[in-house]
């Protein structure tokens, strides 16, 4: 009968074996660490490039009202503004460096004081529909905001905003936190799946299949090795997110706990896939092929409740969704569903236990087939 001591020795032996194997293939190990970081960086750059419409403002009038209008545009949360001369602005939009040129006329202040109509010219490069629509919505909003502040008696209708969340969060901080879960999914599945598939490719799986070791202990040992090897990747991801992107967590303890819990789940999933497929190349492809579609339906751009019912149903079948919910609470303090923190954690723990069990059953079936 196998006791706890024997099981612990099996776990440690499998862990040491996999760590040595990983270190013997340094190039692949480095790639397993770098690829998740690259996904986070590349998608973050994509977001940085598309969060605000780059716009040049030609200030032909620098009076107080003109400056107030520029300030209203700057607070519209849609523009990335820069001041330019007419020729500079024309060069920039022709080169594709900006999306729009807003020209404030030389008589802006004078006409405002005379209650006369003012024409503000907006030249838009309408190649990108998203940016174009942002400009078309934000310019009228800036005009309304300008009048509401400069002439409150003119704008007689005002709004009273009640915020559901404790603080505002820009598009970039929200989405990059969601990307952390994607990077964990790709990294965990890639490393664990490759480690499991390597056993079959090199035929070293025979040692495990012929041993009396408990299959769950074997899976746990291999997972523990992947977790140890993946810690460097996790640390790099958190360093980039916190110290480079500048997103400081509200709950540091939750960041560490939820990140490790997510990594355990994706490592278990990778171990299952690697055991079933038995070849590293398709495992590498599937790591991204599975993670990306699940990521995009799991509410990375905003609360899942704003999506269709079909997408909500599919998302709730994926651990990535619950990982996004928990990481958003850890970093920003947001509550994105009705399950509560404890409920979301229990669901992820259920995913982890279920995947570990499935991975051990897959290994047991491999024993029978072999």
N, C-alpha and C positions, 0 to 999 in steps of 0.2 A: 504494500500500500504506500502511495506517495504522500509524504507529509509536507507541512509548510516549508521546512528547511530545504527539502529537495526541490520544491517548486521555486523557491527563491534562488537557488543555485542555477536552475534552468534559465530563469529570467536574466540573471546577471551574465551567464555564459553566452546566451544569445545576444545580449546587448554588446558585450565585449567583442564578439565575433563580427557583428555588423559594423561596429565602429572601426575595427581594424580593416575590414573590407572597404569601407568608405574612404578611409585615409590612404589605402593603397591605390585608389583611383582618384587622384587629386583633381584632375581636370573636371571630371563629372561632378565631384563634390562641390568644387568651386562654382560650377554652373548652377547647381541646385540651390546654392546660397544666393547667387547673383540674380537669377531669373526673377524671383518674386520681387526683389528690390527694383529691378528694371521695370517691371509692370507698374509698380507704385509711382516711380519717377515719370515714366512716359505718359501715363494717364493723368498724372498731376499736371504735367506740362500742357497736355491737351486741354485740361480744365482752365489753366491759367490763361491760355490763348483765347478761350471762348467765353469767359465769364462776363466781361464788360466790353462794349463796343468802343474801339479806339476812335476818338473824335478830336478834330482840331477846331479851335474856336478863334475866329478872327475878331479881335476886339478893336473895331474902328472907333468905339466910344469907351472911354475909361471912367465915366462918371459913376456916381454912387448907385444909380439904378442899374446901369450896365453890369457893375460888379455884383450887385444882388442877384441879377438874372444868372450870371455865371455861377454863383454860389448855389442857386436853385438847381441848376443842371448837375453840379458836382454832387449834390445830395439826392439825386434821382436814382442812385444805385443801378444805373444802366450804362453810364459813360465812363470811359477812361480818357480824361480830358488832357489836352495840352494847348497852350496858346501859340499862335503862329501868325506870321504875316500872310497876306493874300497869296503871294508867290510860293511861300513855303507850304501853305496848306494845299495849293494846287499840285505842287510836286509830290507831296505825300499821298494824296488820293490817287494820282495817276500811277504812282509806284505801287499802289496796293497796300501801303503801310497803315492807312486809316480807313475807316468805313464811311465817315461823314465829315463835312465841313459846315460849321454853323457860323454865319456871319452876322455880327451885331452891328447895325448901321451907325454911322457917325452922329446921327441926330436922335439916337435912342432916348437919351435922357430928356432932351428938349421936347420931343413929341409926347413922352410920358407925362411931363409936367403940363402940357397943353391938352391932355386927354385926347390926343389925336391917334389914329391908327398907326401901328408900327409893323413893318414887314421884316421878318427875320428870315433870311435866305438859308435853306438847308439843302446842301448838295450831298446825295447819298449814292454810294456804290452799292447798288441793289443786287450784287452777285450772290451774296449770302442772305437767304431769307430770314434766318434767325436774327442776325444783326440788323437787317432792314426793319423788321417788325419791332425790335427793341427801340430803334431810333424813332420810328413813327409813334410809338406809345409814349416814349420818355420826353420828347419835345413838348407836346401839349401838357403833360404832367408838370414839366418845369415851368411853363407859363402860368399854370394855375397856382403852383406853389409860390411863384414870385409874387403874383398879385395878392395872394392870401396873406403874405408877410408884409409886403410894401404898402398895400391898400386894403386892410382888413374890412373896411366898410363896403368895398366894391364886391368882394366875394362873401355873400351873405349866408352861404351854406357851408358848414364845417362838419368834420367828422370827429367822433370820439373813439379812439382805438383802445381795445382791451386785448392785451397780449396773452396768449395761452402759455407760451414758454417764458422762462425767466429772463432770457436775453436773445437779442437778434444774432443770427449766424449767417454769414455769407455763404454763397454757393460753394466756394472752394473749401472752406473748413468742413462743411457737411459732407461733400462728396469724397474728399481725401480720407476721411475716417472710414467711410464705406469701402474705399479701395484697400484699406488695411486688411479687411476680411477677405477680399479677393486674393491679395498677395499671400495671406496665410493658407488659403485653400489651394492655390497653385503650388506653393512651396511644400506644404505638408503632403499632398498627393504625389507630387513629383519625387520627393525624397523617399517616402515610404514605399511607393509603388515600384520605384526602380530597385530599391533594396530587396524587395520580395521577388521581383522578376529576375534579378541577378542570380538568385539561388537556383532557379530553373535553367537559366541560360548556361551557367557554369556546371550544372549537374551536382552542385554541392547540397542540393535539397535532399539527396539520398541519406545523408548523415542524420538529418532531422526526421525524415519519414521512417527510418529504421530504428530510431531511438524510442524508448518508452515514455519520453517526455510528454507532459500534458500540453495539448495544442494551444490552449489559451495562454499558458505560461510562455510558450514559444512566441506567440503573437505579441504578448506584452513585452517580452524582451526585445523583439525587433522594433516595436513602437518606441520603447524607451531609448534605444540607440538613435532613432530618427529624431526624437525630441531633443536629445543632447546635441546632435549634430546641427539641428535646426535653430538652436538658441542664438547662434551668431546672426543668422538671417533675421530672426525676430528682433534682436537688439538693434540691428541696422534699420529695420523698418520703423521702429519706435523713435530712434534718433532722428531719422529724416522727418517723420511726422511732427515730432515735438520741437526739435531744435532748428530744423531747416524751414519747414512749412510754417512753424510757429503756432501750433495748436496745443495749448497746455491743458491737460485733463482736469476736469472738475473732481474726479474720484480716481486717484492714482492706484489705489488697491484694486479697484474694479478693472482698470486697464490691464494690470498684470494677470489677474485671475481670469478674466474673460478671454484674453489673448491666448493663454495657455489652454483653456478649455476648448476654444475653437481649433487650436493646433492639434489637440488630441483627437478631435473628431475627424479632421482632414487626414491626419496620419493613419487613423484606423481605416478610413475609406481608401486611401492609397494602398495600404497593405492588402485589403480585399481585392482591389483591382489588379494589383501586381500578381497576386496568387492565382487569380482567374485567367489572366491574359498570358502571363509567363514570359513576356518579351518587353524589354525596356523601351524600344522605339514607340510602339503604340501606346504604352503607358504615358510617355512624355507628351504625345499628342492629345491623349484623353484628359490629361491634367488641366490643360487650358480649354479643351473642347467641352468639358463638363462644367468647369468653373464659370466661364464667361457667360453662357446663357442663363445659368442660375443666378449669377450676380445681377444681370440687367433686369431680371423680373423680381428682385428682392428688395425693391425700394431704395436703391443707392442714391437717387436724385431727390427724393422726398418721401414723406410717409406713404406706406403701401395703401392706406385707406383712400388715397386719391386715384388709385389705379382701378381698372375694371375688375369685376367680380372673378372673372376667369383667371386673371393674373394673380389676384389675391389668393385664390385657391391653390394655384401651382406654387406660388412662393412659400406658402405655409408648409409645403412638403419638403422644403430645402432647409438645411441647417444654416446656410448663408444668410437667410432672412433673419433668423433669431440672433445670429452673430452681429449683423448690422444693427439691430435694435439695441443689443447690450453694449456694443462699442459706442454708439451714439449717446447712450446714457452715461457711460464712463467718461467720455471726453467732454460732452456738452450738457449733460444733465437732462436730456430729452427723454420723454416717455412716449414711445411711438406705437404701442398697442395696449390692449386691456389686460394682458396676462400678468403684468407686474414683473419686477426683476426676478423674484423667486420662481415664478411660473416659466419665464423664458429660460432660466438656468436649468430647471428640471427637464424641460424639453430637450435642451442640448445634452444634458447628462444621459437622457434616454437614447438620443442619437448615438452618443459615444459607446454606451454599453451594447446597443444593438449591432453597431458596426464591428465592434471587437468580437462579438459572438459570431457574426457572419464570417469574419475573416478566419476565425478558428475552425468553423465548420467547413469552409472552403479548403483549408489546409488538411483537414481530416479526409475530405473527399479526394484530395490529391493523394493521400496515403493509400486509399482503397484502389484508385485508378492505377497508381504506380505498382 
